[in-house]
Amino acid sequence: MKYAVIRSGGKQYRVAEGDVVRIEKLTGEVGETVTLADVLFVGGNGEVKIGAPLVANAKVTGEIVDQLRAKKIRVFKKKRRKSYSRQQGHRQYLTALKITAIEA
């Protein structure tokens, strides 16, 4: 089984063909094809290609399944004895991506 480690949105993800991963928002509509060129590692079937930092001529292709938002997180700051507290919420925009091909 072929798999790859890709970089998107400052994070790294281990993906294989057929996987559905939630990554930080990519521009595009549902059903569009997206190509990710930041491939750090390709492995599987007894062969390994490690990038320095990227694997040359490697790309991962995926189809956008959904554009969604993550669960809300609360950001709370407090300083004791100073009557200081701040509360803020955040919901990250995400893209659900189905991996269709890994080319190395």
C-alpha positions, 0 to 999 in steps of 0.5 A: 500500500502506497502512502505519503506524508504531505504538508498543508497549512503548517501541519503534516499528514500521513495519507494513503489512497482512498483516505479522507483527511480534514486539512485547513481550508483550501480554495475550491468547490465540492467535487473539484480536484486539488493537487498538493505538491508539498510531499515530504515522504513517499513509502510503501511496497518496499520502497522509500523516498525521503525528501530534502525537504521535498520529494522531487516530482512527487504530488498527491491528488485529491478530490474535495468532499466537503467544506466545513468548520471544526468544533468551537474552541474557547480561548480563556485568559485570566490573571489572578487578583487583577480582575482581568479575564478575557474569553474568545471562541474560534472555529477553524475552517476545514476542507475534507479531502479524499486522496485519489492518487499518489505519484512519486 
